[in-house]
Amino acid sequence: MNIQKIIKIGALVIGLIAVYFLVRIMMLGDDAIEADVANQSVLTGFANLAYVVLAIAAISALLFSLINLFSHPDKLKKALISLGAFALVLIIAWFASSGEERLLDEGKVLTAGESQMVEAGIKAFYILILLAAGLMLFFGVKKTLSK
């Protein structure tokens, strides 16, 4: 039995389980689920199935990406260079931000470190947006001039 048949059978089984939970939820109705806590367990099963499917998708995407990277050293080198460039942007954003302790609306206190982390994330976002816009502008002008 090849892997495609196994995946198709697994997807069919997960789909049938999802349809079972969906039919149970539709048979109970919104009012019955909201009124009785015992009926809310139907939603728990449906949510758990969604978590399992999400975990399978995330693990398989990560696994196959890593297999592909390690089987092609040139792609691994490019990926590591890109990761290093992203880390450099994060480091620049971290050192460009200043953390100040702040009082939040709920009466909680945002520490200086947490404030610096938030500010660094916002600055990294701005840096990446400017880089993307600059590269699009550069290559757009280059393409226009080369024609």
N, C-alpha and C positions, 0 to 999 in steps of 0.2 A: 504494500500500500504506500503510495507516494505521499509527500508532505502536503500537496494541494488538496487531496481528498480528505486528509485528516483535518486540515484547516476549514474546509467547507462543512464537514460534519460538526466540528466544534462551533462554528458560526451558526449553524442550523439549530443546535441544541441551545445555545445562548439566546437566539431569537425566539425559540419556542417558550423558554422560561420567561422571557420578557413579555411575550404575548399573554401568558398565563397571569402574570402579575397585573398587566394592564386590564385584562378582562375582569379580574377580581376587584380592582379599584373602580372600574366603571359600573360594576354591578352594585357595589356599596353606595356609590354616589358621594358627592362632596359633603352634603349635610351630615350623613351618617359618620363620615370620617372625622369631621370637625366636632361632632357632638360626643362621640364615645372614644376614649383613649385606647380601648382594646382594639378598635378598628384601625388605629394608626399603625399597627404592626405590619399591615399590608404595604404601607409606604416604606417601611424599613427594609423589607425584602427587596423591593424595587430599587431602593437607593443602594443597598449592598451589591446588587447585581451590577448597577452602574459603576460602582467603585472597582469591582473585579474587572469589568471590561476596560475601564480606564487604566488600571494597573497593567493589564495584559498589553494594551496598546503602547503604553509608555515604555515598558520593559523591552518589548520587541523592537520598537523604534531605536531605543538606546543600544540594544545589543547588536542589531544589524548595522547601525552606524559605526559602532566601534569595530566590528568585524571588517567592514569596508575600509575603515581608516588604517587598520593594522595590516591589511593585505596589500595596500598601495602606499608605500613609504612617501611618495611625492605628495599625495593628498594629506598624509599625516603631517608632513612638514608645513604645508600651507595652512592647515588647521591650527597648528601650534603657533605659527607666526600671527595669525588672526587673533588667536586667544591672547597672545602677548600684547598685541596692539590694543585690544579691548581692556586688558588689565592696566596698560599705560594710561588710557583715558580715565579709568576709574581712579587711579592713583593721583593723576593731575587734578581731577575733580575733588578728591578728598583733601588734598593740600590747599586747594583754592577756597575751600569752605571753612567757615568759622562757626563753631557750635556755641550756642548760648542757651542757658537754662530758661525754659519758658513755662508759664502757667497756662494750662489748657482750659477749655470751657467747662469741662466736667469737674474741675478742681484738681485734676491730676497734674503732675509735674513732668514735663519732658526734659530729660537730662541733657547735658551739654553734648555727650557722645551721641545720643539718639538724634539730637538736632543736627549735629554735624553729618550724620549718616543720611538724613533726609535731604539736607542741602546738597551733599555730594551727589546723591542720586539725581536730583533736579539738574545740577550743573552738568553731570555726565550726559543726561538726556539732551541738554542744549548743545553740548559739544558734538554729540553724534548727529543731531539734526543739522547743525552747521556744516559738518563734514559731508554729510549726504547731499545737502543742497549744493555745496561747493563742487563736489565731484560731478553731480548731474549737470551743473552749469558749465563746468570745464569741458566735459565730454560732448555736451550739446553744441558748444561753440566750436570745438575742434572738428566735429562732424560737419557742421555747417560750412566751415572754412575749407575743408578738404574737398568739398563737392565742386 
